[in-house]
Amino acid sequence: MLMKLRIRDLREDADLTQKQVADMLLCDQSLYSKYERGERELPLALAVRLADFYHVSLDYLVGRVEDRRRFRT
């Protein structure tokens, strides 16, 4: 449930439309909308692309941590 909220919030914070993000992910806007609403499970490969795109960790994206920053090695 948290992941759908995080991907929507990240998109809105970046002033992007669902269509723009869907185009970046190479999927239809309607499918991306279902990811945001939690009606479809976001595949891991797309979650990784979104985390990279928004410069956040996967843990943040899925709601495991509150800190947006990626871990640095």
mmCIF file of the N, C-alpha and C atoms, coordinates in Angstrom:
data_MODEL
# 
_entry.id   MODEL 
# 
loop_
_atom_site.group_PDB 
_atom_site.id 
_atom_site.type_symbol 
_atom_site.label_atom_id 
_atom_site.label_alt_id 
_atom_site.label_comp_id 
_atom_site.label_asym_id 
_atom_site.label_entity_id 
_atom_site.label_seq_id 
_atom_site.pdbx_PDB_ins_code 
_atom_site.Cartn_x 
_atom_site.Cartn_y 
_atom_site.Cartn_z 
_atom_site.occupancy 
_atom_site.B_iso_or_equiv 
_atom_site.pdbx_formal_charge 
_atom_site.auth_seq_id 
_atom_site.auth_comp_id 
_atom_site.auth_asym_id 
_atom_site.auth_atom_id 
_atom_site.pdbx_PDB_model_num 
ATOM 1   N N  . MET A 1 1  ? 0.830  -1.206 0.000   1.00 0.00 ? 1  MET A N  1 
ATOM 2   C CA . MET A 1 1  ? 0.000  0.000  0.000   1.00 0.00 ? 1  MET A CA 1 
ATOM 3   C C  . MET A 1 1  ? 0.865  1.258  0.000   1.00 0.00 ? 1  MET A C  1 
ATOM 4   N N  . LEU A 1 2  ? 1.921  1.276  0.809   1.00 0.00 ? 2  LEU A N  1 
ATOM 5   C CA . LEU A 1 2  ? 2.756  2.475  0.850   1.00 0.00 ? 2  LEU A CA 1 
ATOM 6   C C  . LEU A 1 2  ? 3.426  2.762  -0.478  1.00 0.00 ? 2  LEU A C  1 
ATOM 7   N N  . MET A 1 3  ? 3.808  1.717  -1.220  1.00 0.00 ? 3  MET A N  1 
ATOM 8   C CA . MET A 1 3  ? 4.512  1.955  -2.468  1.00 0.00 ? 3  MET A CA 1 
ATOM 9   C C  . MET A 1 3  ? 3.664  2.762  -3.428  1.00 0.00 ? 3  MET A C  1 
ATOM 10  N N  . LYS A 1 4  ? 2.370  2.500  -3.508  1.00 0.00 ? 4  LYS A N  1 
ATOM 11  C CA . LYS A 1 4  ? 1.559  3.282  -4.436  1.00 0.00 ? 4  LYS A CA 1 
ATOM 12  C C  . LYS A 1 4  ? 1.546  4.755  -4.038  1.00 0.00 ? 4  LYS A C  1 
ATOM 13  N N  . LEU A 1 5  ? 1.547  5.011  -2.753  1.00 0.00 ? 5  LEU A N  1 
ATOM 14  C CA . LEU A 1 5  ? 1.571  6.403  -2.314  1.00 0.00 ? 5  LEU A CA 1 
ATOM 15  C C  . LEU A 1 5  ? 2.916  7.051  -2.614  1.00 0.00 ? 5  LEU A C  1 
ATOM 16  N N  . ARG A 1 6  ? 3.989  6.339  -2.427  1.00 0.00 ? 6  ARG A N  1 
ATOM 17  C CA . ARG A 1 6  ? 5.306  6.901  -2.675  1.00 0.00 ? 6  ARG A CA 1 
ATOM 18  C C  . ARG A 1 6  ? 5.507  7.199  -4.156  1.00 0.00 ? 6  ARG A C  1 
ATOM 19  N N  . ILE A 1 7  ? 5.110  6.314  -5.050  1.00 0.00 ? 7  ILE A N  1 
ATOM 20  C CA . ILE A 1 7  ? 5.368  6.596  -6.462  1.00 0.00 ? 7  ILE A CA 1 
ATOM 21  C C  . ILE A 1 7  ? 4.501  7.752  -6.947  1.00 0.00 ? 7  ILE A C  1 
ATOM 22  N N  . ARG A 1 8  ? 3.309  7.886  -6.416  1.00 0.00 ? 8  ARG A N  1 
ATOM 23  C CA . ARG A 1 8  ? 2.477  9.034  -6.786  1.00 0.00 ? 8  ARG A CA 1 
ATOM 24  C C  . ARG A 1 8  ? 3.078  10.327 -6.241  1.00 0.00 ? 8  ARG A C  1 
ATOM 25  N N  . ASP A 1 9  ? 3.469  10.303 -4.976  1.00 0.00 ? 9  ASP A N  1 
ATOM 26  C CA . ASP A 1 9  ? 4.045  11.501 -4.362  1.00 0.00 ? 9  ASP A CA 1 
ATOM 27  C C  . ASP A 1 9  ? 5.341  11.924 -5.058  1.00 0.00 ? 9  ASP A C  1 
ATOM 28  N N  . LEU A 1 10 ? 6.180  10.952 -5.382  1.00 0.00 ? 10 LEU A N  1 
ATOM 29  C CA . LEU A 1 10 ? 7.426  11.276 -6.081  1.00 0.00 ? 10 LEU A CA 1 
ATOM 30  C C  . LEU A 1 10 ? 7.136  11.896 -7.442  1.00 0.00 ? 10 LEU A C  1 
ATOM 31  N N  . ARG A 1 11 ? 6.176  11.333 -8.148  1.00 0.00 ? 11 ARG A N  1 
ATOM 32  C CA . ARG A 1 11 ? 5.807  11.870 -9.470  1.00 0.00 ? 11 ARG A CA 1 
ATOM 33  C C  . ARG A 1 11 ? 5.282  13.290 -9.339  1.00 0.00 ? 11 ARG A C  1 
ATOM 34  N N  . GLU A 1 12 ? 4.383  13.505 -8.386  1.00 0.00 ? 12 GLU A N  1 
ATOM 35  C CA . GLU A 1 12 ? 3.806  14.835 -8.203  1.00 0.00 ? 12 GLU A CA 1 
ATOM 36  C C  . GLU A 1 12 ? 4.865  15.840 -7.744  1.00 0.00 ? 12 GLU A C  1 
ATOM 37  N N  . ASP A 1 13 ? 5.769  15.418 -6.867  1.00 0.00 ? 13 ASP A N  1 
ATOM 38  C CA . ASP A 1 13 ? 6.854  16.307 -6.415  1.00 0.00 ? 13 ASP A CA 1 
ATOM 39  C C  . ASP A 1 13 ? 7.740  16.735 -7.580  1.00 0.00 ? 13 ASP A C  1 
ATOM 40  N N  . ALA A 1 14 ? 7.872  15.863 -8.577  1.00 0.00 ? 14 ALA A N  1 
ATOM 41  C CA . ALA A 1 14 ? 8.687  16.175 -9.752  1.00 0.00 ? 14 ALA A CA 1 
ATOM 42  C C  . ALA A 1 14 ? 7.880  16.900 -10.831 1.00 0.00 ? 14 ALA A C  1 
ATOM 43  N N  . ASP A 1 15 ? 6.624  17.217 -10.543 1.00 0.00 ? 15 ASP A N  1 
ATOM 44  C CA . ASP A 1 15 ? 5.736  17.901 -11.499 1.00 0.00 ? 15 ASP A CA 1 
ATOM 45  C C  . ASP A 1 15 ? 5.640  17.155 -12.829 1.00 0.00 ? 15 ASP A C  1 
ATOM 46  N N  . LEU A 1 16 ? 5.479  15.839 -12.730 1.00 0.00 ? 16 LEU A N  1 
ATOM 47  C CA . LEU A 1 16 ? 5.337  15.005 -13.918 1.00 0.00 ? 16 LEU A CA 1 
ATOM 48  C C  . LEU A 1 16 ? 3.926  14.445 -14.006 1.00 0.00 ? 16 LEU A C  1 
ATOM 49  N N  . THR A 1 17 ? 3.493  14.160 -15.209 1.00 0.00 ? 17 THR A N  1 
ATOM 50  C CA . THR A 1 17 ? 2.205  13.500 -15.411 1.00 0.00 ? 17 THR A CA 1 
ATOM 51  C C  . THR A 1 17 ? 2.413  11.989 -15.395 1.00 0.00 ? 17 THR A C  1 
ATOM 52  N N  . GLN A 1 18 ? 1.323  11.269 -15.219 1.00 0.00 ? 18 GLN A N  1 
ATOM 53  C CA . GLN A 1 18 ? 1.404  9.816  -15.316 1.00 0.00 ? 18 GLN A CA 1 
ATOM 54  C C  . GLN A 1 18 ? 1.908  9.407  -16.696 1.00 0.00 ? 18 GLN A C  1 
ATOM 55  N N  . LYS A 1 19 ? 1.486  10.105 -17.717 1.00 0.00 ? 19 LYS A N  1 
ATOM 56  C CA . LYS A 1 19 ? 1.893  9.794  -19.087 1.00 0.00 ? 19 LYS A CA 1 
ATOM 57  C C  . LYS A 1 19 ? 3.406  9.941  -19.246 1.00 0.00 ? 19 LYS A C  1 
ATOM 58  N N  . GLN A 1 20 ? 3.975  10.996 -18.684 1.00 0.00 ? 20 GLN A N  1 
ATOM 59  C CA . GLN A 1 20 ? 5.421  11.205 -18.787 1.00 0.00 ? 20 GLN A CA 1 
ATOM 60  C C  . GLN A 1 20 ? 6.202  10.071 -18.123 1.00 0.00 ? 20 GLN A C  1 
ATOM 61  N N  . VAL A 1 21 ? 5.751  9.661  -16.942 1.00 0.00 ? 21 VAL A N  1 
ATOM 62  C CA . VAL A 1 21 ? 6.435  8.574  -16.241 1.00 0.00 ? 21 VAL A CA 1 
ATOM 63  C C  . VAL A 1 21 ? 6.214  7.257  -16.984 1.00 0.00 ? 21 VAL A C  1 
ATOM 64  N N  . ALA A 1 22 ? 5.010  7.034  -17.448 1.00 0.00 ? 22 ALA A N  1 
ATOM 65  C CA . ALA A 1 22 ? 4.729  5.811  -18.213 1.00 0.00 ? 22 ALA A CA 1 
ATOM 66  C C  . ALA A 1 22 ? 5.602  5.734  -19.459 1.00 0.00 ? 22 ALA A C  1 
ATOM 67  N N  . ASP A 1 23 ? 5.771  6.842  -20.142 1.00 0.00 ? 23 ASP A N  1 
ATOM 68  C CA . ASP A 1 23 ? 6.632  6.861  -21.333 1.00 0.00 ? 23 ASP A CA 1 
ATOM 69  C C  . ASP A 1 23 ? 8.072  6.494  -20.976 1.00 0.00 ? 23 ASP A C  1 
ATOM 70  N N  . MET A 1 24 ? 8.563  7.005  -19.843 1.00 0.00 ? 24 MET A N  1 
ATOM 71  C CA . MET A 1 24 ? 9.917  6.693  -19.402 1.00 0.00 ? 24 MET A CA 1 
ATOM 72  C C  . MET A 1 24 ? 10.048 5.200  -19.082 1.00 0.00 ? 24 MET A C  1 
ATOM 73  N N  . LEU A 1 25 ? 8.971  4.613  -18.551 1.00 0.00 ? 25 LEU A N  1 
ATOM 74  C CA . LEU A 1 25 ? 8.981  3.191  -18.210 1.00 0.00 ? 25 LEU A CA 1 
ATOM 75  C C  . LEU A 1 25 ? 8.619  2.297  -19.396 1.00 0.00 ? 25 LEU A C  1 
ATOM 76  N N  . LEU A 1 26 ? 8.265  2.923  -20.515 1.00 0.00 ? 26 LEU A N  1 
ATOM 77  C CA . LEU A 1 26 ? 7.846  2.195  -21.717 1.00 0.00 ? 26 LEU A CA 1 
ATOM 78  C C  . LEU A 1 26 ? 6.604  1.350  -21.473 1.00 0.00 ? 26 LEU A C  1 
ATOM 79  N N  . CYS A 1 27 ? 5.608  1.962  -20.801 1.00 0.00 ? 27 CYS A N  1 
ATOM 80  C CA . CYS A 1 27 ? 4.329  1.280  -20.585 1.00 0.00 ? 27 CYS A CA 1 
ATOM 81  C C  . CYS A 1 27 ? 3.200  2.281  -20.836 1.00 0.00 ? 27 CYS A C  1 
ATOM 82  N N  . ASP A 1 28 ? 1.980  1.785  -20.892 1.00 0.00 ? 28 ASP A N  1 
ATOM 83  C CA . ASP A 1 28 ? 0.821  2.646  -21.096 1.00 0.00 ? 28 ASP A CA 1 
ATOM 84  C C  . ASP A 1 28 ? 0.519  3.442  -19.828 1.00 0.00 ? 28 ASP A C  1 
ATOM 85  N N  . GLN A 1 29 ? -0.049 4.620  -20.014 1.00 0.00 ? 29 GLN A N  1 
ATOM 86  C CA . GLN A 1 29 ? -0.445 5.449  -18.876 1.00 0.00 ? 29 GLN A CA 1 
ATOM 87  C C  . GLN A 1 29 ? -1.469 4.716  -18.021 1.00 0.00 ? 29 GLN A C  1 
ATOM 88  N N  . SER A 1 30 ? -2.378 3.978  -18.629 1.00 0.00 ? 30 SER A N  1 
ATOM 89  C CA . SER A 1 30 ? -3.410 3.271  -17.861 1.00 0.00 ? 30 SER A CA 1 
ATOM 90  C C  . SER A 1 30 ? -2.789 2.201  -16.958 1.00 0.00 ? 30 SER A C  1 
ATOM 91  N N  . LEU A 1 31 ? -1.757 1.534  -17.437 1.00 0.00 ? 31 LEU A N  1 
ATOM 92  C CA . LEU A 1 31 ? -1.071 0.536  -16.616 1.00 0.00 ? 31 LEU A CA 1 
ATOM 93  C C  . LEU A 1 31 ? -0.329 1.225  -15.474 1.00 0.00 ? 31 LEU A C  1 
ATOM 94  N N  . TYR A 1 32 ? 0.368  2.314  -15.778 1.00 0.00 ? 32 TYR A N  1 
ATOM 95  C CA . TYR A 1 32 ? 1.077  3.038  -14.724 1.00 0.00 ? 32 TYR A CA 1 
ATOM 96  C C  . TYR A 1 32 ? 0.096  3.543  -13.663 1.00 0.00 ? 32 TYR A C  1 
ATOM 97  N N  . SER A 1 33 ? -1.056 3.994  -14.090 1.00 0.00 ? 33 SER A N  1 
ATOM 98  C CA . SER A 1 33 ? -2.081 4.453  -13.153 1.00 0.00 ? 33 SER A CA 1 
ATOM 99  C C  . SER A 1 33 ? -2.486 3.335  -12.190 1.00 0.00 ? 33 SER A C  1 
ATOM 100 N N  . LYS A 1 34 ? -2.565 2.120  -12.699 1.00 0.00 ? 34 LYS A N  1 
ATOM 101 C CA . LYS A 1 34 ? -2.907 0.974  -11.845 1.00 0.00 ? 34 LYS A CA 1 
ATOM 102 C C  . LYS A 1 34 ? -1.800 0.704  -10.831 1.00 0.00 ? 34 LYS A C  1 
ATOM 103 N N  . TYR A 1 35 ? -0.552 0.918  -11.218 1.00 0.00 ? 35 TYR A N  1 
ATOM 104 C CA . TYR A 1 35 ? 0.544  0.781  -10.255 1.00 0.00 ? 35 TYR A CA 1 
ATOM 105 C C  . TYR A 1 35 ? 0.384  1.802  -9.138  1.00 0.00 ? 35 TYR A C  1 
ATOM 106 N N  . GLU A 1 36 ? 0.081  3.033  -9.497  1.00 0.00 ? 36 GLU A N  1 
ATOM 107 C CA . GLU A 1 36 ? -0.079 4.086  -8.480  1.00 0.00 ? 36 GLU A CA 1 
ATOM 108 C C  . GLU A 1 36 ? -1.247 3.799  -7.549  1.00 0.00 ? 36 GLU A C  1 
ATOM 109 N N  . ARG A 1 37 ? -2.306 3.246  -8.076  1.00 0.00 ? 37 ARG A N  1 
ATOM 110 C CA . ARG A 1 37 ? -3.495 2.961  -7.254  1.00 0.00 ? 37 ARG A CA 1 
ATOM 111 C C  . ARG A 1 37 ? -3.389 1.636  -6.509  1.00 0.00 ? 37 ARG A C  1 
ATOM 112 N N  . GLY A 1 38 ? -2.339 0.883  -6.766  1.00 0.00 ? 38 GLY A N  1 
ATOM 113 C CA . GLY A 1 38 ? -2.169 -0.396 -6.094  1.00 0.00 ? 38 GLY A CA 1 
ATOM 114 C C  . GLY A 1 38 ? -3.016 -1.504 -6.669  1.00 0.00 ? 38 GLY A C  1 
ATOM 115 N N  . GLU A 1 39 ? -3.529 -1.292 -7.870  1.00 0.00 ? 39 GLU A N  1 
ATOM 116 C CA . GLU A 1 39 ? -4.357 -2.315 -8.514  1.00 0.00 ? 39 GLU A CA 1 
ATOM 117 C C  . GLU A 1 39 ? -3.512 -3.361 -9.226  1.00 0.00 ? 39 GLU A C  1 
ATOM 118 N N  . ARG A 1 40 ? -2.270 -3.032 -9.534  1.00 0.00 ? 40 ARG A N  1 
ATOM 119 C CA . ARG A 1 40 ? -1.315 -3.954 -10.146 1.00 0.00 ? 40 ARG A CA 1 
ATOM 120 C C  . ARG A 1 40 ? -0.019 -3.856 -9.371  1.00 0.00 ? 40 ARG A C  1 
ATOM 121 N N  . GLU A 1 41 ? 0.641  -4.980 -9.217  1.00 0.00 ? 41 GLU A N  1 
ATOM 122 C CA . GLU A 1 41 ? 1.925  -4.986 -8.522  1.00 0.00 ? 41 GLU A CA 1 
ATOM 123 C C  . GLU A 1 41 ? 3.006  -4.458 -9.459  1.00 0.00 ? 41 GLU A C  1 
ATOM 124 N N  . LEU A 1 42 ? 3.799  -3.546 -8.948  1.00 0.00 ? 42 LEU A N  1 
ATOM 125 C CA . LEU A 1 42 ? 4.879  -2.956 -9.722  1.00 0.00 ? 42 LEU A CA 1 
ATOM 126 C C  . LEU A 1 42 ? 6.017  -3.967 -9.842  1.00 0.00 ? 42 LEU A C  1 
ATOM 127 N N  . PRO A 1 43 ? 6.373  -4.385 -11.065 1.00 0.00 ? 43 PRO A N  1 
ATOM 128 C CA . PRO A 1 43 ? 7.477  -5.329 -11.227 1.00 0.00 ? 43 PRO A CA 1 
ATOM 129 C C  . PRO A 1 43 ? 8.784  -4.752 -10.683 1.00 0.00 ? 43 PRO A C  1 
ATOM 130 N N  . LEU A 1 44 ? 9.629  -5.623 -10.176 1.00 0.00 ? 44 LEU A N  1 
ATOM 131 C CA . LEU A 1 44 ? 10.890 -5.199 -9.578  1.00 0.00 ? 44 LEU A CA 1 
ATOM 132 C C  . LEU A 1 44 ? 11.726 -4.374 -10.555 1.00 0.00 ? 44 LEU A C  1 
ATOM 133 N N  . ALA A 1 45 ? 11.780 -4.783 -11.803 1.00 0.00 ? 45 ALA A N  1 
ATOM 134 C CA . ALA A 1 45 ? 12.591 -4.044 -12.787 1.00 0.00 ? 45 ALA A CA 1 
ATOM 135 C C  . ALA A 1 45 ? 12.102 -2.603 -12.930 1.00 0.00 ? 45 ALA A C  1 
ATOM 136 N N  . LEU A 1 46 ? 10.798 -2.400 -12.896 1.00 0.00 ? 46 LEU A N  1 
ATOM 137 C CA . LEU A 1 46 ? 10.266 -1.033 -12.995 1.00 0.00 ? 46 LEU A CA 1 
ATOM 138 C C  . LEU A 1 46 ? 10.486 -0.265 -11.699 1.00 0.00 ? 46 LEU A C  1 
ATOM 139 N N  . ALA A 1 47 ? 10.412 -0.951 -10.566 1.00 0.00 ? 47 ALA A N  1 
ATOM 140 C CA . ALA A 1 47 ? 10.686 -0.303 -9.283  1.00 0.00 ? 47 ALA A CA 1 
ATOM 141 C C  . ALA A 1 47 ? 12.124 0.201  -9.253  1.00 0.00 ? 47 ALA A C  1 
ATOM 142 N N  . VAL A 1 48 ? 13.049 -0.604 -9.759  1.00 0.00 ? 48 VAL A N  1 
ATOM 143 C CA . VAL A 1 48 ? 14.455 -0.186 -9.817  1.00 0.00 ? 48 VAL A CA 1 
ATOM 144 C C  . VAL A 1 48 ? 14.607 1.031  -10.719 1.00 0.00 ? 48 VAL A C  1 
ATOM 145 N N  . ARG A 1 49 ? 13.945 1.021  -11.869 1.00 0.00 ? 49 ARG A N  1 
ATOM 146 C CA . ARG A 1 49 ? 14.028 2.174  -12.789 1.00 0.00 ? 49 ARG A CA 1 
ATOM 147 C C  . ARG A 1 49 ? 13.473 3.429  -12.135 1.00 0.00 ? 49 ARG A C  1 
ATOM 148 N N  . LEU A 1 50 ? 12.350 3.291  -11.420 1.00 0.00 ? 50 LEU A N  1 
ATOM 149 C CA . LEU A 1 50 ? 11.762 4.455  -10.749 1.00 0.00 ? 50 LEU A CA 1 
ATOM 150 C C  . LEU A 1 50 ? 12.670 4.970  -9.640  1.00 0.00 ? 50 LEU A C  1 
ATOM 151 N N  . ALA A 1 51 ? 13.233 4.073  -8.861  1.00 0.00 ? 51 ALA A N  1 
ATOM 152 C CA . ALA A 1 51 ? 14.148 4.491  -7.790  1.00 0.00 ? 51 ALA A CA 1 
ATOM 153 C C  . ALA A 1 51 ? 15.338 5.238  -8.375  1.00 0.00 ? 51 ALA A C  1 
ATOM 154 N N  . ASP A 1 52 ? 15.888 4.721  -9.457  1.00 0.00 ? 52 ASP A N  1 
ATOM 155 C CA . ASP A 1 52 ? 17.010 5.409  -10.111 1.00 0.00 ? 52 ASP A CA 1 
ATOM 156 C C  . ASP A 1 52 ? 16.568 6.757  -10.667 1.00 0.00 ? 52 ASP A C  1 
ATOM 157 N N  . PHE A 1 53 ? 15.418 6.790  -11.289 1.00 0.00 ? 53 PHE A N  1 
ATOM 158 C CA . PHE A 1 53 ? 14.902 8.018  -11.904 1.00 0.00 ? 53 PHE A CA 1 
ATOM 159 C C  . PHE A 1 53 ? 14.703 9.122  -10.864 1.00 0.00 ? 53 PHE A C  1 
ATOM 160 N N  . TYR A 1 54 ? 14.129 8.739  -9.717  1.00 0.00 ? 54 TYR A N  1 
ATOM 161 C CA . TYR A 1 54 ? 13.847 9.725  -8.666  1.00 0.00 ? 54 TYR A CA 1 
ATOM 162 C C  . TYR A 1 54 ? 15.008 9.887  -7.676  1.00 0.00 ? 54 TYR A C  1 
ATOM 163 N N  . HIS A 1 55 ? 16.079 9.128  -7.868  1.00 0.00 ? 55 HIS A N  1 
ATOM 164 C CA . HIS A 1 55 ? 17.255 9.196  -6.988  1.00 0.00 ? 55 HIS A CA 1 
ATOM 165 C C  . HIS A 1 55 ? 16.898 8.885  -5.536  1.00 0.00 ? 55 HIS A C  1 
ATOM 166 N N  . VAL A 1 56 ? 16.136 7.812  -5.358  1.00 0.00 ? 56 VAL A N  1 
ATOM 167 C CA . VAL A 1 56 ? 15.777 7.335  -4.023  1.00 0.00 ? 56 VAL A CA 1 
ATOM 168 C C  . VAL A 1 56 ? 16.158 5.861  -3.929  1.00 0.00 ? 56 VAL A C  1 
ATOM 169 N N  . SER A 1 57 ? 16.184 5.354  -2.710  1.00 0.00 ? 57 SER A N  1 
ATOM 170 C CA . SER A 1 57 ? 16.472 3.933  -2.527  1.00 0.00 ? 57 SER A CA 1 
ATOM 171 C C  . SER A 1 57 ? 15.214 3.110  -2.779  1.00 0.00 ? 57 SER A C  1 
ATOM 172 N N  . LEU A 1 58 ? 15.404 1.849  -3.099  1.00 0.00 ? 58 LEU A N  1 
ATOM 173 C CA . LEU A 1 58 ? 14.256 0.946  -3.217  1.00 0.00 ? 58 LEU A CA 1 
ATOM 174 C C  . LEU A 1 58 ? 13.529 0.832  -1.883  1.00 0.00 ? 58 LEU A C  1 
ATOM 175 N N  . ASP A 1 59 ? 14.282 0.838  -0.786  1.00 0.00 ? 59 ASP A N  1 
ATOM 176 C CA . ASP A 1 59 ? 13.650 0.774  0.529   1.00 0.00 ? 59 ASP A CA 1 
ATOM 177 C C  . ASP A 1 59 ? 12.701 1.952  0.744   1.00 0.00 ? 59 ASP A C  1 
ATOM 178 N N  . TYR A 1 60 ? 13.103 3.134  0.309   1.00 0.00 ? 60 TYR A N  1 
ATOM 179 C CA . TYR A 1 60 ? 12.213 4.284  0.420   1.00 0.00 ? 60 TYR A CA 1 
ATOM 180 C C  . TYR A 1 60 ? 10.987 4.098  -0.475  1.00 0.00 ? 60 TYR A C  1 
ATOM 181 N N  . LEU A 1 61 ? 11.220 3.657  -1.693  1.00 0.00 ? 61 LEU A N  1 
ATOM 182 C CA . LEU A 1 61 ? 10.132 3.492  -2.653  1.00 0.00 ? 61 LEU A CA 1 
ATOM 183 C C  . LEU A 1 61 ? 9.047  2.556  -2.127  1.00 0.00 ? 61 LEU A C  1 
ATOM 184 N N  . VAL A 1 62 ? 9.458  1.484  -1.450  1.00 0.00 ? 62 VAL A N  1 
ATOM 185 C CA . VAL A 1 62 ? 8.480  0.501  -0.959  1.00 0.00 ? 62 VAL A CA 1 
ATOM 186 C C  . VAL A 1 62 ? 8.041  0.759  0.475   1.00 0.00 ? 62 VAL A C  1 
ATOM 187 N N  . GLY A 1 63 ? 8.508  1.853  1.076   1.00 0.00 ? 63 GLY A N  1 
ATOM 188 C CA . GLY A 1 63 ? 8.016  2.235  2.394   1.00 0.00 ? 63 GLY A CA 1 
ATOM 189 C C  . GLY A 1 63 ? 8.739  1.602  3.564   1.00 0.00 ? 63 GLY A C  1 
ATOM 190 N N  . ARG A 1 64 ? 9.914  1.039  3.335   1.00 0.00 ? 64 ARG A N  1 
ATOM 191 C CA . ARG A 1 64 ? 10.667 0.420  4.437   1.00 0.00 ? 64 ARG A CA 1 
ATOM 192 C C  . ARG A 1 64 ? 11.417 1.441  5.269   1.00 0.00 ? 64 ARG A C  1 
ATOM 193 N N  . VAL A 1 65 ? 11.766 2.568  4.671   1.00 0.00 ? 65 VAL A N  1 
ATOM 194 C CA . VAL A 1 65 ? 12.482 3.633  5.389   1.00 0.00 ? 65 VAL A CA 1 
ATOM 195 C C  . VAL A 1 65 ? 11.851 4.974  5.022   1.00 0.00 ? 65 VAL A C  1 
ATOM 196 N N  . GLU A 1 66 ? 12.087 5.960  5.860   1.00 0.00 ? 66 GLU A N  1 
ATOM 197 C CA . GLU A 1 66 ? 11.560 7.300  5.611   1.00 0.00 ? 66 GLU A CA 1 
ATOM 198 C C  . GLU A 1 66 ? 12.563 8.212  4.919   1.00 0.00 ? 66 GLU A C  1 
ATOM 199 N N  . ASP A 1 67 ? 13.828 7.836  4.954   1.00 0.00 ? 67 ASP A N  1 
ATOM 200 C CA . ASP A 1 67 ? 14.899 8.641  4.365   1.00 0.00 ? 67 ASP A CA 1 
ATOM 201 C C  . ASP A 1 67 ? 14.943 8.393  2.864   1.00 0.00 ? 67 ASP A C  1 
ATOM 202 N N  . ARG A 1 68 ? 14.776 9.437  2.073   1.00 0.00 ? 68 ARG A N  1 
ATOM 203 C CA . ARG A 1 68 ? 14.754 9.310  0.611   1.00 0.00 ? 68 ARG A CA 1 
ATOM 204 C C  . ARG A 1 68 ? 16.112 8.983  0.006   1.00 0.00 ? 68 ARG A C  1 
ATOM 205 N N  . ARG A 1 69 ? 17.177 9.322  0.697   1.00 0.00 ? 69 ARG A N  1 
ATOM 206 C CA . ARG A 1 69 ? 18.512 9.183  0.119   1.00 0.00 ? 69 ARG A CA 1 
ATOM 207 C C  . ARG A 1 69 ? 18.863 7.727  -0.135  1.00 0.00 ? 69 ARG A C  1 
ATOM 208 N N  . ARG A 1 70 ? 19.626 7.541  -1.212  1.00 0.00 ? 70 ARG A N  1 
ATOM 209 C CA . ARG A 1 70 ? 20.162 6.215  -1.487  1.00 0.00 ? 70 ARG A CA 1 
ATOM 210 C C  . ARG A 1 70 ? 21.306 5.938  -0.541  1.00 0.00 ? 70 ARG A C  1 
ATOM 211 N N  . PHE A 1 71 ? 21.550 4.667  -0.326  1.00 0.00 ? 71 PHE A N  1 
ATOM 212 C CA . PHE A 1 71 ? 22.711 4.286  0.466   1.00 0.00 ? 71 PHE A CA 1 
ATOM 213 C C  . PHE A 1 71 ? 23.948 4.447  -0.401  1.00 0.00 ? 71 PHE A C  1 
ATOM 214 N N  . ARG A 1 72 ? 24.977 4.982  0.163   1.00 0.00 ? 72 ARG A N  1 
ATOM 215 C CA . ARG A 1 72 ? 26.223 5.166  -0.560  1.00 0.00 ? 72 ARG A CA 1 
ATOM 216 C C  . ARG A 1 72 ? 27.200 4.071  -0.120  1.00 0.00 ? 72 ARG A C  1 
ATOM 217 N N  . THR A 1 73 ? 27.941 3.520  -1.063  1.00 0.00 ? 73 THR A N  1 
ATOM 218 C CA . THR A 1 73 ? 28.943 2.518  -0.706  1.00 0.00 ? 73 THR A CA 1 
ATOM 219 C C  . THR A 1 73 ? 30.326 3.050  -0.945  1.00 0.00 ? 73 THR A C  1 
# 
